[in-house]
């Protein structure tokens, strides 16, 4: 079995004539935590959608195991997606379903197991994230951190090979964030899951990452182990992002017409 779980070759993607990715080449190692960092708006969530085949590529390919995600049949894509778990940025729990039924949803949708086994699996997943005691609560009764952990339990309900994490730490307090970091690391180590995390929370994700990609200006500006990426002191773009500096190659102002000319138009 190949050590590479997901391969992206020569990927190009645009949205409404705006170039998002320009010839990306990436490899996600089996059983490892790979973090994709970059400024807000760079297309990190879009990258996850491309991996899952939710949006078409303009050029290039995404290979999951031996399946070409954007060239396979709809049936093969549907079966392949069962091997992927997704933790959405918002959690995306169903408000009208309690915690138990939220976690049970993918099992009911994709399997025909009996109710007793289904209940056992759901309780196991809730136990794994420390929230079995919340099984009868509804999303409106959960804190932000609890909701994210329930969403994680749902993401692992079908025992996926890969989990895609979309900004998992957004809006979390320090305790909830550390709980999530611990859970992601534990799931990766105990279940051998391949984890792909897109985030802009630099210090937090680097603490658990095996491999790192940093995106900016439509391309990869740094890649490698945490140590290798942090050692690139001469990369001004990278260092601005890692340090969160206001001044640097990434401008404060979005490109626009001349300011004075715009004011004159308004005051005509």
PLY file of the C-alpha trace (Angstrom):
ply
format ascii 1.0
element vertex 268
property float x
property float y
property float z
element edge 267
property int vertex1
property int vertex2
end_header
0.00 0.00 0.00
1.29 3.43 -0.97
2.38 5.76 1.82
0.63 8.59 -0.04
-3.10 8.67 0.61
-4.07 11.72 -1.45
-2.10 13.17 -4.35
-2.76 16.47 -6.09
-1.03 16.93 -9.43
-0.76 20.14 -11.44
-4.05 21.45 -10.05
-5.42 24.69 -11.42
-8.70 26.23 -10.30
-10.43 29.53 -10.95
-13.70 31.02 -9.78
-15.43 33.61 -11.97
-12.16 34.30 -13.81
-10.30 34.80 -10.52
-7.35 32.43 -10.26
-7.44 30.58 -6.92
-4.80 27.86 -7.40
-2.06 27.79 -10.00
-0.50 24.37 -10.64
-0.56 22.93 -7.12
1.32 19.71 -6.39
0.64 18.20 -2.97
0.94 14.83 -1.24
-0.90 13.80 1.92
0.79 10.90 3.70
-1.22 7.98 4.98
-1.71 8.08 8.75
-0.17 11.54 9.11
-1.54 14.96 10.06
-1.00 17.40 7.21
-1.78 21.05 7.86
-2.57 23.55 5.11
-2.02 27.11 6.29
-2.71 30.40 4.59
-4.37 33.79 4.96
-8.16 34.06 4.99
-9.65 34.01 1.51
-6.77 32.08 -0.06
-9.00 29.11 -0.91
-8.31 26.62 1.87
-11.94 25.48 2.14
-12.10 25.26 -1.65
-9.13 22.90 -1.54
-11.13 20.51 0.65
-14.05 20.72 -1.78
-11.69 19.85 -4.63
-10.38 16.84 -2.72
-13.95 15.66 -2.14
-14.97 16.25 -5.75
-17.60 18.85 -4.83
-16.29 21.32 -7.41
-14.56 20.53 -10.72
-10.93 21.33 -11.42
-9.87 23.47 -14.37
-6.74 21.41 -14.82
-4.86 18.61 -13.08
-6.05 15.73 -10.91
-6.80 14.64 -7.37
-6.01 10.99 -6.62
-7.51 9.34 -3.52
-5.90 5.91 -3.12
-6.04 4.88 -6.81
-9.22 6.79 -7.67
-9.09 9.92 -9.83
-11.71 11.99 -8.02
-12.62 14.20 -10.96
-12.59 11.51 -13.63
-14.36 8.59 -11.94
-18.03 7.74 -12.28
-20.61 9.21 -9.92
-21.07 5.77 -8.33
-17.34 5.38 -7.63
-17.13 8.93 -6.30
-20.07 8.26 -3.96
-18.38 5.12 -2.61
-15.04 6.89 -2.28
-16.57 9.73 -0.28
-17.70 7.20 2.33
-14.01 6.84 3.17
-13.79 10.57 3.93
-15.05 12.26 7.05
-15.62 16.00 7.10
-15.58 18.39 10.04
-17.22 21.55 8.77
-16.13 24.96 10.00
-19.58 25.64 11.47
-20.04 22.09 12.76
-23.16 21.86 10.54
-25.20 19.85 13.03
-28.89 19.30 12.25
-30.77 21.57 14.63
-33.91 19.41 14.69
-32.02 16.23 15.63
-30.57 15.48 19.04
-26.91 14.59 19.49
-27.51 10.85 19.19
-29.41 11.23 15.91
-26.85 13.66 14.50
-24.10 11.09 14.95
-26.37 8.29 13.76
-27.28 10.14 10.56
-24.42 8.91 8.31
-24.95 5.35 9.58
-28.65 5.48 8.71
-27.86 7.06 5.35
-25.09 4.72 4.20
-25.59 1.40 6.01
-28.32 -1.11 6.76
-27.13 -2.20 10.18
-29.70 -3.04 12.83
-30.70 -0.54 15.50
-28.83 -2.29 18.31
-25.49 -2.20 16.49
-26.14 1.36 15.31
-26.77 2.49 18.89
-23.57 0.78 20.05
-21.51 2.52 17.38
-23.02 5.93 18.15
-22.29 5.56 21.86
-18.72 4.48 21.05
-18.15 7.57 18.91
-19.62 9.86 21.55
-17.46 8.20 24.19
-14.39 8.83 22.00
-15.03 12.58 22.08
-16.04 12.58 25.75
-19.69 13.51 25.23
-21.73 10.34 25.65
-23.56 12.16 28.44
-24.86 14.70 25.91
-26.59 12.16 23.68
-30.11 13.45 24.39
-29.29 17.15 24.03
-30.05 19.27 20.98
-27.50 21.53 19.20
-29.06 24.65 20.74
-28.17 23.25 24.17
-24.50 22.75 23.35
-21.57 25.10 23.80
-19.46 25.89 20.74
-16.75 23.48 21.83
-19.24 20.69 22.53
-20.90 21.18 19.13
-17.53 20.87 17.37
-16.78 17.64 19.26
-20.20 16.19 18.36
-19.51 17.10 14.73
-16.22 15.23 15.03
-18.03 12.17 16.41
-20.31 12.30 13.38
-17.31 12.67 11.06
-15.83 9.38 12.36
-19.14 7.48 12.46
-18.34 5.47 9.32
-14.70 4.85 10.34
-13.27 6.90 7.48
-9.71 6.59 6.21
-9.36 10.37 5.95
-10.83 13.27 7.91
-10.91 16.73 6.36
-10.96 19.51 8.96
-12.16 22.94 7.85
-10.90 25.56 10.33
-11.69 23.33 13.33
-10.54 25.86 15.95
-12.45 28.93 14.77
-14.37 30.56 17.63
-13.09 28.14 20.26
-11.93 29.19 23.71
-8.44 27.99 24.80
-9.77 24.95 26.69
-12.03 23.80 23.85
-9.21 24.35 21.37
-6.81 22.20 23.38
-9.46 19.48 23.73
-9.90 19.44 19.95
-6.14 19.34 19.39
-5.86 16.38 21.75
-8.77 14.56 20.07
-7.37 15.04 16.56
-3.97 13.75 17.66
-5.47 10.77 19.51
-7.69 9.77 16.57
-4.74 9.99 14.25
-2.56 7.81 16.47
-5.09 5.22 17.65
-7.09 4.76 14.44
-4.37 5.46 11.89
-6.54 8.11 10.24
-5.06 10.47 7.67
-5.88 14.03 8.74
-5.97 17.10 6.50
-6.44 20.33 8.45
-6.89 23.72 6.82
-6.44 26.57 9.23
-4.96 29.98 9.94
-4.35 29.18 13.63
-0.60 28.84 13.21
0.73 27.93 16.64
-2.09 25.53 17.47
-1.96 23.37 14.35
1.82 23.32 14.15
1.85 21.70 17.59
0.29 18.52 16.16
1.33 18.63 12.48
3.53 16.06 10.78
3.65 17.92 7.47
2.85 21.49 6.49
1.89 23.38 3.34
1.58 27.16 3.34
-0.47 28.78 0.57
-0.37 32.38 -0.61
-0.72 34.17 -3.93
-2.35 31.13 -5.60
0.56 28.80 -4.92
2.55 26.91 -2.30
5.11 29.22 -0.70
6.51 26.70 1.79
6.24 22.98 2.52
7.84 20.27 4.61
8.01 19.32 8.25
7.21 21.92 10.93
10.92 22.40 11.53
11.69 22.86 7.84
8.94 25.44 7.34
9.88 27.44 10.44
13.53 27.45 9.30
12.74 29.39 6.09
13.79 32.73 7.53
14.49 34.31 4.12
10.93 33.81 2.88
9.39 37.21 3.63
5.88 36.21 2.60
5.98 33.15 4.85
7.45 35.02 7.80
4.81 37.75 7.58
2.06 35.16 7.78
3.65 33.13 10.58
4.27 36.27 12.63
0.90 37.85 11.84
2.71 41.05 10.84
0.71 43.92 9.34
3.60 45.12 7.19
5.01 42.83 4.53
4.48 41.38 1.05
0.79 40.66 1.78
-0.77 44.14 1.42
-3.34 45.68 3.73
-5.26 47.23 0.82
-6.97 45.14 -1.82
-5.94 46.25 -5.34
-8.22 49.08 -6.53
-8.35 52.10 -8.81
-6.64 55.31 -7.72
-8.20 56.53 -4.45
-8.38 60.19 -5.44
-9.90 59.28 -8.80
-12.58 57.23 -7.04
-13.40 60.15 -4.73
-13.71 62.50 -7.70
-16.20 60.13 -9.37
-18.35 60.12 -6.24
-18.29 63.93 -5.93
-19.09 64.77 -9.53
0 1
1 2
2 3
3 4
4 5
5 6
6 7
7 8
8 9
9 10
10 11
11 12
12 13
13 14
14 15
15 16
16 17
17 18
18 19
19 20
20 21
21 22
22 23
23 24
24 25
25 26
26 27
27 28
28 29
29 30
30 31
31 32
32 33
33 34
34 35
35 36
36 37
37 38
38 39
39 40
40 41
41 42
42 43
43 44
44 45
45 46
46 47
47 48
48 49
49 50
50 51
51 52
52 53
53 54
54 55
55 56
56 57
57 58
58 59
59 60
60 61
61 62
62 63
63 64
64 65
65 66
66 67
67 68
68 69
69 70
70 71
71 72
72 73
73 74
74 75
75 76
76 77
77 78
78 79
79 80
80 81
81 82
82 83
83 84
84 85
85 86
86 87
87 88
88 89
89 90
90 91
91 92
92 93
93 94
94 95
95 96
96 97
97 98
98 99
99 100
100 101
101 102
102 103
103 104
104 105
105 106
106 107
107 108
108 109
109 110
110 111
111 112
112 113
113 114
114 115
115 116
116 117
117 118
118 119
119 120
120 121
121 122
122 123
123 124
124 125
125 126
126 127
127 128
128 129
129 130
130 131
131 132
132 133
133 134
134 135
135 136
136 137
137 138
138 139
139 140
140 141
141 142
142 143
143 144
144 145
145 146
146 147
147 148
148 149
149 150
150 151
151 152
152 153
153 154
154 155
155 156
156 157
157 158
158 159
159 160
160 161
161 162
162 163
163 164
164 165
165 166
166 167
167 168
168 169
169 170
170 171
171 172
172 173
173 174
174 175
175 176
176 177
177 178
178 179
179 180
180 181
181 182
182 183
183 184
184 185
185 186
186 187
187 188
188 189
189 190
190 191
191 192
192 193
193 194
194 195
195 196
196 197
197 198
198 199
199 200
200 201
201 202
202 203
203 204
204 205
205 206
206 207
207 208
208 209
209 210
210 211
211 212
212 213
213 214
214 215
215 216
216 217
217 218
218 219
219 220
220 221
221 222
222 223
223 224
224 225
225 226
226 227
227 228
228 229
229 230
230 231
231 232
232 233
233 234
234 235
235 236
236 237
237 238
238 239
239 240
240 241
241 242
242 243
243 244
244 245
245 246
246 247
247 248
248 249
249 250
250 251
251 252
252 253
253 254
254 255
255 256
256 257
257 258
258 259
259 260
260 261
261 262
262 263
263 264
264 265
265 266
266 267
